[in-house]
Amino acid sequence: MENQKNNRRQFFKLAFGALALAPVMRVADVIAAAMPKSEKIKKKMIDEKTAKRLKYVAKAEEAKGNKKYKAGSNCANCKFYKADKGEPEWGKCTMAANRYVSGAGWCKSYRAKK
């Protein structure tokens, strides 16, 4: 009987631990959705903490639930984004502390280029 209680406790510990990690795993999946080829860019990509603060998504279409999002807006046409010459689909973002973000991404700090 005692062994059965320990097994049940261990099961619930693992189950609740997995549930607690689910949101963290989602953020990691979003950031890694379209990994760059360049090692330089991989080392200076936006981190999870900054991505969460900016509500950054690697694909702008995923931001449709955000009231600030407008169709057609993405990092590539934002005034804070500067495309990388080696990999034009990635660029530095001044709002993300000059870390690399995907040109197809979007965050709550988006401002259209003029």
MARBA-3410 file (N, C-alpha, C, O; in Angstrom, 1 decimal):
114
0.8,-1.2,0.0,0.0,0.0,0.0,0.9,1.3,0.0,0.6,2.2,-0.7 ~ 1.9,1.3,0.8,2.8,2.4,0.9,3.5,2.7,-0.4,3.6,3.8,-0.8 ~ 3.9,1.7,-1.1,4.5,1.8,-2.4,3.6,2.4,-3.4,4.0,3.2,-4.3 ~ 2.3,2.1,-3.4,1.3,2.6,-4.3,1.1,4.1,-4.0,0.9,4.9,-5.0 ~ 1.2,4.6,-2.8,1.0,6.0,-2.4,2.2,6.8,-3.0,2.1,7.8,-3.6
3.4,6.2,-2.9,4.6,6.9,-3.4,4.5,7.0,-4.9,4.9,8.0,-5.5 ~ 4.1,6.0,-5.6,3.9,6.0,-7.0,2.9,7.1,-7.5,3.2,7.8,-8.4 ~ 1.8,7.2,-6.7,0.8,8.2,-7.1,1.4,9.6,-6.8,1.2,10.5,-7.6 ~ 2.1,9.8,-5.7,2.7,11.1,-5.4,3.7,11.5,-6.5,3.8,12.6,-7.0 ~ 4.5,10.5,-6.9,5.5,10.7,-7.9,4.9,11.1,-9.3,5.3,12.0,-10.0
3.8,10.4,-9.6,3.0,10.7,-10.8,2.5,12.2,-10.8,2.7,12.9,-11.8 ~ 1.9,12.6,-9.7,1.3,13.9,-9.6,2.4,15.0,-9.6,2.3,16.1,-10.2 ~ 3.6,14.7,-9.0,4.7,15.7,-9.0,5.2,15.9,-10.5,5.4,17.0,-10.9 ~ 5.3,14.8,-11.2,5.7,14.9,-12.6,4.7,15.6,-13.5,5.0,16.4,-14.3 ~ 3.4,15.2,-13.2,2.3,15.8,-14.0,2.2,17.3,-13.8,2.1,18.1,-14.8
2.3,17.8,-12.6,2.2,19.2,-12.3,3.4,19.9,-12.7,3.4,21.1,-13.2 ~ 4.6,19.3,-12.7,5.8,19.9,-13.2,5.7,20.1,-14.7,6.2,21.1,-15.2 ~ 5.2,19.1,-15.4,5.0,19.3,-16.8,4.1,20.4,-17.2,4.3,21.1,-18.1 ~ 3.0,20.5,-16.4,2.0,21.6,-16.7,2.6,23.0,-16.4,2.4,23.9,-17.1 ~ 3.5,23.0,-15.4,4.1,24.3,-15.1,5.1,24.7,-16.2,5.3,25.9,-16.4
5.7,23.8,-16.9,6.7,24.0,-17.9,6.0,24.3,-19.3,6.7,24.8,-20.2 ~ 4.8,24.0,-19.4,4.1,24.2,-20.7,4.2,25.6,-21.3,4.6,25.8,-22.5 ~ 3.9,26.7,-20.5,4.1,28.1,-21.1,5.5,28.4,-21.5,5.7,29.1,-22.5 ~ 6.5,27.9,-20.7,7.9,28.2,-21.0,8.3,27.5,-22.3,9.0,28.1,-23.2 ~ 7.8,26.3,-22.5,8.1,25.6,-23.7,7.4,26.3,-24.9,8.0,26.2,-26.0
6.3,26.9,-24.8,5.6,27.6,-25.9,6.5,28.7,-26.3,6.6,28.9,-27.5 ~ 7.0,29.5,-25.4,7.8,30.7,-25.8,9.1,30.2,-26.5,9.5,30.8,-27.5 ~ 9.7,29.1,-26.0,10.9,28.6,-26.7,10.5,28.1,-28.1,11.3,28.3,-29.0 ~ 9.4,27.5,-28.3,9.0,27.1,-29.6,8.8,28.2,-30.6,9.2,28.2,-31.7 ~ 8.2,29.3,-30.1,8.0,30.5,-30.9,9.3,31.1,-31.3,9.4,31.5,-32.5
10.2,31.2,-30.4,11.5,31.8,-30.8,12.3,30.9,-31.7,13.0,31.4,-32.6 ~ 12.2,29.6,-31.5,13.0,28.7,-32.4,12.2,28.3,-33.7,12.7,27.5,-34.4 ~ 11.1,28.9,-33.9,10.2,28.5,-35.1,11.0,28.6,-36.4,10.9,27.7,-37.2 ~ 11.7,29.6,-36.6,12.5,29.8,-37.9,13.9,30.2,-37.5,14.3,31.3,-37.6 ~ 14.7,29.2,-37.2,16.1,29.4,-36.8,16.9,29.9,-37.9,16.8,29.4,-39.0
17.8,30.9,-37.7,18.7,31.4,-38.7,19.8,30.4,-39.0,20.1,29.5,-38.2 ~ 20.4,30.6,-40.1,21.6,29.7,-40.5,22.9,30.1,-39.8,23.7,29.3,-39.5 ~ 23.0,31.4,-39.7,24.3,32.0,-39.2,24.5,31.8,-37.7,23.6,32.0,-36.9 ~ 25.7,31.4,-37.3,26.0,31.2,-35.9,26.0,32.6,-35.2,25.6,32.7,-34.0 ~ 26.4,33.6,-35.9,26.5,35.0,-35.3,25.1,35.4,-34.9,24.9,35.9,-33.8
24.1,35.1,-35.8,22.7,35.5,-35.5,22.2,34.6,-34.3,21.5,35.1,-33.5 ~ 22.4,33.3,-34.4,21.9,32.4,-33.3,22.4,32.9,-31.9,21.7,32.8,-31.0 ~ 23.6,33.4,-31.8,24.2,33.8,-30.6,23.6,35.1,-30.1,23.5,35.3,-28.8 ~ 23.1,35.9,-31.0,22.6,37.2,-30.6,21.0,37.3,-30.8,20.5,38.4,-31.0 ~ 20.3,36.2,-30.8,18.9,36.2,-30.9,18.2,36.7,-29.7,18.8,36.7,-28.6
17.0,37.2,-29.9,16.2,37.7,-28.8,16.0,36.6,-27.7,15.8,35.4,-28.1 ~ 16.1,36.9,-26.5,16.0,35.9,-25.4,14.5,35.8,-25.0,13.7,36.7,-25.3 ~ 14.2,34.8,-24.2,12.8,34.5,-23.8,12.3,35.7,-22.9,11.1,36.0,-23.1 ~ 13.1,36.2,-22.0,12.6,37.3,-21.2,12.2,38.5,-22.0,11.1,39.1,-21.7 ~ 13.0,38.9,-22.9,12.7,40.1,-23.8,11.5,39.7,-24.7,10.6,40.6,-24.8
11.4,38.5,-25.2,10.3,38.2,-26.1,9.0,38.2,-25.3,8.0,38.7,-25.9 ~ 9.0,37.8,-24.1,7.8,37.8,-23.3,7.4,39.2,-23.0,6.2,39.6,-23.0 ~ 8.4,40.1,-22.6,8.1,41.5,-22.3,7.5,42.2,-23.5,6.6,43.0,-23.3 ~ 8.0,41.9,-24.7,7.6,42.6,-25.9,6.4,41.9,-26.6,5.8,42.4,-27.5 ~ 6.0,40.8,-26.0,5.0,39.9,-26.6,5.3,39.6,-28.1,4.5,39.6,-29.0
6.6,39.3,-28.3,7.2,38.9,-29.6,6.7,37.6,-30.0,6.7,36.6,-29.3 ~ 6.3,37.5,-31.3,6.0,36.2,-32.0,6.9,36.1,-33.2,7.1,37.1,-33.9 ~ 7.4,34.9,-33.6,8.2,34.7,-34.7,7.4,34.9,-36.0,8.0,35.2,-37.1 ~ 6.1,34.7,-36.0,5.3,34.8,-37.2,4.2,35.8,-36.8,3.4,35.6,-35.9 ~ 4.1,36.9,-37.6,3.2,38.0,-37.2,1.7,37.5,-37.2,0.9,38.0,-36.4
1.3,36.5,-38.0,-0.1,36.0,-38.0,-0.5,35.5,-36.6,-1.7,35.5,-36.3 ~ 0.5,35.1,-35.8,0.2,34.5,-34.5,-0.2,35.7,-33.5,-0.7,35.4,-32.4 ~ 0.0,36.9,-33.9,-0.4,38.0,-33.0,-1.8,38.6,-33.3,-2.1,39.6,-32.7 ~ -2.6,37.9,-34.1,-3.9,38.4,-34.4,-4.8,38.6,-33.2,-5.7,39.5,-33.3 ~ -4.6,37.9,-32.1,-5.3,38.2,-30.9,-5.0,39.4,-30.2,-5.7,39.9,-29.3
-3.9,40.1,-30.5,-3.4,41.3,-29.8,-4.1,42.5,-30.5,-4.2,42.6,-31.7 ~ -4.7,43.4,-29.6,-5.5,44.5,-30.2,-4.6,45.5,-30.9,-5.2,46.3,-31.7 ~ -3.3,45.5,-30.7,-2.4,46.4,-31.4,-2.1,45.9,-32.8,-1.6,46.7,-33.7 ~ -2.2,44.7,-33.1,-1.8,44.1,-34.3,-2.7,44.5,-35.5,-4.0,44.5,-35.3 ~ -2.1,44.9,-36.6,-2.9,45.2,-37.8,-2.3,44.3,-38.9,-1.1,44.0,-39.0
-3.2,43.8,-39.8,-2.8,42.9,-40.9,-1.7,43.5,-41.7,-1.8,44.7,-42.0 ~ -0.7,42.8,-42.0,0.4,43.3,-42.9,1.5,43.9,-42.1,2.6,44.2,-42.7 ~ 1.4,44.1,-40.8,2.5,44.6,-40.0,3.4,43.5,-39.6,2.9,42.4,-39.1 ~ 4.7,43.6,-39.7,5.7,42.7,-39.3,7.0,43.4,-39.0,7.1,44.6,-39.3 ~ 7.9,42.7,-38.5,9.2,43.3,-38.1,9.9,43.9,-39.3,10.6,44.9,-39.2
9.8,43.3,-40.5,10.5,43.7,-41.7,10.1,45.1,-42.1,10.9,45.9,-42.7 ~ 8.9,45.6,-41.8,8.4,46.9,-42.1,8.2,47.8,-40.9,7.4,48.7,-40.9 ~ 9.0,47.5,-39.8,9.0,48.3,-38.6,10.2,49.2,-38.6,11.2,48.9,-39.1 ~ 10.0,50.4,-38.0,11.1,51.4,-38.0,12.2,51.0,-37.0,13.3,51.6,-37.1 ~ 12.0,50.0,-36.1,13.1,49.6,-35.2,13.9,48.5,-35.7,14.8,48.0,-35.1
13.6,47.9,-36.9,14.2,46.8,-37.5,15.2,47.1,-38.5,15.0,48.0,-39.4 ~ 16.4,46.5,-38.5,17.4,46.7,-39.5,17.9,45.3,-40.0,18.5,44.6,-39.2 ~ 17.6,45.0,-41.2,17.9,43.7,-41.8,19.4,43.4,-41.9,20.2,44.3,-42.1 ~ 19.8,42.2,-41.6,21.1,41.7,-41.7,21.5,41.5,-43.2,20.7,41.0,-44.0 ~ 22.7,41.9,-43.6,23.1,41.8,-45.0,23.3,40.3,-45.4,22.9,39.9,-46.5
23.8,39.5,-44.5,24.0,38.1,-44.8,22.8,37.2,-44.9,22.6,36.3,-45.7 ~ 21.8,37.5,-44.0,20.5,36.8,-43.9,19.4,37.9,-43.8,19.1,38.3,-42.7 ~ 18.9,38.3,-45.0,17.9,39.4,-45.0,16.6,39.1,-44.2,15.9,40.0,-43.9 ~ 16.3,37.8,-44.0,15.1,37.5,-43.2,15.2,37.7,-41.7,14.3,37.5,-41.0 ~ 16.4,38.0,-41.3,16.7,38.3,-39.9,17.3,39.7,-39.8,18.0,40.1,-40.7
17.1,40.4,-38.6,17.7,41.7,-38.4,17.7,42.1,-37.0,17.0,41.4,-36.1 ~ 18.4,43.1,-36.7,18.5,43.6,-35.3,17.3,44.5,-35.1,16.9,45.3,-35.9 ~ 16.9,44.5,-33.8,15.7,45.3,-33.4,16.2,46.2,-32.2,16.7,45.6,-31.2 ~ 16.1,47.5,-32.3,16.5,48.3,-31.2,15.6,48.2,-30.0,16.1,48.4,-28.9 ~ 14.3,47.8,-30.2,13.5,47.6,-29.0,13.8,46.3,-28.3,13.5,46.1,-27.1
14.5,45.4,-28.9,14.9,44.1,-28.3,16.4,44.2,-28.0,17.1,43.1,-28.0 ~ 16.9,45.4,-27.6,18.3,45.6,-27.2,19.3,45.1,-28.3,20.3,44.5,-28.0 ~ 19.0,45.4,-29.6,19.8,45.1,-30.7,20.0,43.6,-30.9,21.1,43.2,-31.4 ~ 19.1,42.8,-30.4,19.1,41.4,-30.6,18.5,41.1,-32.0,17.7,41.9,-32.5 ~ 18.8,39.9,-32.5,18.2,39.5,-33.8,16.8,39.0,-33.6,16.5,38.2,-32.7
15.9,39.4,-34.6,14.5,38.9,-34.6,14.2,38.5,-36.1,14.9,38.9,-37.0 ~ 13.2,37.8,-36.2,12.7,37.3,-37.6,12.0,38.5,-38.3,11.2,39.2,-37.6 ~ 12.3,38.7,-39.5,11.6,39.7,-40.3,10.1,39.5,-40.4,9.3,40.4,-40.6 ~ 9.7,38.2,-40.3,8.3,37.8,-40.3,7.6,37.9,-39.0,6.4,37.7,-38.9 ~ 8.4,38.3,-37.9,7.8,38.4,-36.6,7.1,39.7,-36.3,6.9,40.5,-37.2
6.6,39.8,-35.1,5.9,41.0,-34.7,6.0,41.1,-33.1,6.0,40.1,-32.5 ~ 5.9,42.4,-32.6,5.8,42.6,-31.2,5.0,43.8,-30.9,4.6,44.5,-31.8 ~ 4.6,44.0,-29.7,3.7,45.1,-29.3,4.4,46.5,-29.5,3.6,47.5,-29.5 ~ 5.7,46.6,-29.7,6.3,47.9,-30.0,6.4,48.3,-31.4,7.0,49.2,-31.8 ~ 5.7,47.5,-32.3,5.7,47.8,-33.7,5.3,49.2,-34.1,4.3,49.7,-33.6
6.1,49.8,-34.9,5.8,51.1,-35.5,6.1,51.1,-37.0,7.3,50.7,-37.3 ~ 5.2,51.4,-37.8,5.5,51.4,-39.3,6.6,52.3,-39.7,6.7,53.4,-39.2 ~ 7.4,51.9,-40.7,8.4,52.8,-41.3,7.7,53.9,-42.0,6.6,53.7,-42.6 ~ 8.3,55.1,-42.0,7.7,56.2,-42.7,8.4,56.4,-44.0,8.1,57.3,-44.8
END
